[in-house]
Structures are given as structure tokens and as C-alpha cells.
Amino acid sequence: MTQSPTDPAAEAALLAAYAAGDSDAARALASTYLPMVYAHAYRMLNDRAEAEDVAQETMLRLWKHAPSWDSGGAASLRTWMYRVTANLCIDRLRKTRPDGLPPDLEIADTRPSVEVQMQNTARHMALEDALMQLPDRQRQAVVLRHIDELGNSEIAQIMDIGPRAVESLTARGKRALTALLSDQRKNLGYTDDTVGTS
């Protein structure tokens, strides 16, 4: 099997010959890189026909890129081949998997309605206003626990107090928020006993 030269200048000369239509250069590159490219594509796609298409496309891109190959570039020919192969495979996967749906596929809009967005904004503003009415330490404990979702031990370290003090501050803060927001429950669309925080 013909091996590709590892010297950058020799690689560049081989690529120049390939670009000029030299059949020996084409055979040398194909015998060295085509099996590697196909194997990599097959491992990524698990489909022989798709892997063959990717291998052919990679060789075509190499032929197009060969005349302008920069022998002083950071990537070796082998690295470049792997990168192109991987990118082509990723493009194909995006077209066939749910996380890369075809652009012409219509997807239902799952965003909240304008009414729900407005209600959420009103709730957020009411909560912010109520939080600002709490004593500083209660506000800090409530925010760390229920908005930043930190655990009591971490909050205790942040606030330089014990875990029981965190529980006490958080409980008092929640009670104060409930009282502050109680007269707004109907306007904010609350139908249960939960107001403001979880």
C-alpha cells in the first residue's frame, strides 16, 4: 500500500500533482486516505451508503482544495481529512435527527401565549417588588434558596451562618412574601396556596 509522505513539502507536491490530474498521485492519496475516511464516516453514521458518499465528498473537497494547500499550515493532511469527514457526517446527522430537523419541516410553536407571557411578567414584577420589601438577610436567603436553588449548607457558607439560621431566614422570608402577595393572588392568576416561590 502506498503511504502518504509525512513531510509537509512532499505532501504539498503530491497534492499539486493530484490537482493537476496525475493519476499516480490520485492513487497514492486514495489508497492512503480513502480507507481511513470511509471507516471514520461509517463509525459516525453507521450506514455504509452514507459513509461511501461522505468518503467521495471528502476526496472531492481535497481535489478542490489541493491547488491552494498551505504546506506551512497548522493542520496536517491527515488532520484536515478527519476534520472534513467529521463535519460532513455531522451535517448529515443534523438533517436526519430530531436535534437537526430539516429546515422546511413545520414545527408547532411551543412558546407560551401572549397572555401567559404577560401573566408571567406580572408575577415576576410582583415578586421582585415584594422581595425588595424584605429585610436584607431574609431576601438574600430566599433568593439563594428559591431562585438560585442552592442548598442550605452552601447558603450557610455564603452567608456565614449556620444551616438552622438559613432555614429560619428562608421560612420567615417565604411567610413575609406570602403576606405581601396575598392581596394580588387573583390578579396574578394564582389558584392554589403557592405564591411567588416554590
C-alpha positions in Angstrom: 0.0 0.0 0.0 1.3 3.4 -0.9 2.0 5.6 2.1 1.4 9.4 2.1 4.5 11.4 2.7 4.7 13.0 6.1 7.0 15.9 5.1 4.8 19.0 4.5 6.6 19.9 1.3 6.2 16.4 -0.1 2.5 16.4 0.9 2.1 19.8 -0.9 3.9 18.4 -4.0 1.7 15.3 -4.0 -1.4 17.5 -3.7 -0.3 19.7 -6.5 0.2 16.7 -8.7 -3.3 15.4 -7.7 -4.8 18.8 -8.6 -3.1 18.7 -12.0 -4.7 15.3 -12.7 -1.7 13.0 -12.0 -3.2 9.5 -11.7 -0.3 8.2 -9.6 -0.9 11.0 -7.1 -4.6 10.3 -7.1 -4.0 6.5 -6.4 -1.5 7.3 -3.7 -3.9 9.6 -1.9 -6.9 7.3 -2.3 -5.0 4.2 -1.1 -3.8 6.0 1.9 -6.7 8.1 3.0 -9.9 6.6 1.5 -10.0 3.6 3.9 -9.4 5.9 6.9 -12.1 8.4 5.7 -14.6 5.7 5.0 -14.0 3.9 8.4 -14.4 7.2 10.3 -17.6 8.1 8.4 -19.1 4.6 8.9 -18.4 4.8 12.7 -20.2 8.2 12.9 -23.1 7.3 10.6 -23.5 3.5 10.9 -24.6 3.5 7.3 -22.4 2.1 4.5 -24.0 4.0 1.7 -23.9 7.3 3.6 -20.2 6.6 4.6 -19.3 6.0 0.9 -21.0 9.3 0.0 -19.1 11.1 2.7 -15.8 9.5 1.6 -16.3 10.5 -2.0 -17.3 14.1 -1.0 -14.2 14.3 1.2 -11.9 13.3 -1.7 -13.7 15.8 -4.0 -13.1 18.5 -1.4 -9.5 17.5 -1.2 -9.2 17.8 -5.0 -10.7 21.3 -4.9 -8.5 22.4 -2.0 -5.3 20.8 -3.4 -4.2 23.7 -5.6 -4.2 26.1 -2.6 -2.9 23.7 0.0 -0.7 25.5 2.5 2.2 23.3 3.5 3.0 25.6 6.3 -0.5 25.5 7.8 -1.2 24.2 11.2 -3.1 21.1 10.1 -1.5 18.0 8.5 -3.3 16.4 5.6 -4.4 13.6 7.8 -5.9 16.1 10.3 -7.6 18.0 7.6 -9.2 14.8 6.2 -10.5 13.8 9.6 -12.0 17.3 10.1 -13.7 17.4 6.7 -15.1 13.9 7.2 -16.4 14.7 10.7 -18.0 17.9 9.5 -19.7 16.2 6.6 -21.0 13.5 8.9 -22.3 16.0 11.4 -24.2 17.8 8.6 -25.8 14.6 7.6 -26.8 13.7 11.2 -28.3 17.1 11.7 -30.5 16.5 8.6 -31.8 13.2 9.9 -32.0 13.5 13.7 -34.6 15.4 15.8 -31.9 17.8 17.0 -31.2 18.8 13.5 -34.6 18.8 11.7 -34.9 19.7 8.1 -35.4 23.5 7.7 -38.6 23.0 5.7 -40.3 21.0 8.4 -43.0 22.9 10.2 -42.8 22.7 14.0 -45.6 23.7 16.3 -44.9 26.9 18.3 -44.5 25.8 21.9 -43.9 29.2 23.3 -46.4 30.5 25.9 -49.2 32.6 24.6 -49.0 36.4 24.9 -51.5 36.2 27.8 -49.3 33.7 29.6 -46.2 35.7 28.9 -47.9 38.9 30.3 -49.1 37.0 33.4 -45.5 35.6 34.0 -44.1 39.1 33.6 -46.7 40.5 36.1 -45.8 37.7 38.6 -42.1 38.4 38.2 -42.5 42.1 38.8 -44.8 41.5 41.8 -42.3 39.1 43.3 -39.4 41.5 42.7 -41.3 44.3 44.4 -42.2 42.0 47.4 -38.6 40.8 47.7 -37.3 44.3 47.9 -39.6 44.8 51.0 -38.0 42.0 52.9 -35.1 42.6 55.4 -31.8 42.2 53.6 -30.8 38.8 55.2 -34.2 37.3 54.5 -34.2 38.5 50.9 -30.7 37.1 50.5 -31.7 33.7 52.0 -34.8 33.4 49.9 -33.1 34.4 46.7 -30.2 31.9 47.2 -32.6 29.1 48.2 -35.6 29.6 45.9 -34.3 31.5 42.9 -30.6 30.4 42.7 -31.7 27.0 44.0 -28.7 26.5 46.3 -28.7 24.0 49.2 -28.9 25.2 52.8 -25.3 24.2 53.6 -24.0 26.2 50.7 -26.1 29.2 51.6 -24.8 28.9 55.2 -21.3 29.2 53.9 -22.1 32.1 51.7 -24.0 34.0 54.5 -21.5 32.8 57.2 -24.3 31.5 59.4 -25.5 28.0 60.4 -27.9 25.8 58.4 -30.6 26.3 61.0 -30.3 30.1 60.7 -30.7 29.6 56.9 -33.9 27.6 57.4 -35.3 30.2 59.8 -34.5 33.1 57.5 -35.9 31.3 54.5 -39.1 30.3 56.3 -39.7 33.9 57.6 -38.9 35.3 54.2 -41.5 33.0 52.5 -44.1 33.9 55.1 -43.5 37.6 54.5 -43.7 37.1 50.7 -47.0 35.3 51.0 -48.4 38.1 53.1 -47.1 40.8 50.8 -48.5 39.0 47.7 -51.8 37.7 49.2 -53.9 40.6 48.0 -52.6 40.2 44.5 -53.3 36.4 44.2 -56.4 36.8 41.9 -54.8 39.4 39.7 -51.7 37.3 39.3 -53.7 34.2 38.4 -52.8 32.0 41.4 -55.4 29.4 42.2 -53.6 27.5 44.9 -51.7 28.3 48.1 -48.4 28.7 46.4 -47.5 32.3 45.9 -44.2 33.5 44.5 -41.7 30.8 45.4 -41.6 27.0 45.3 
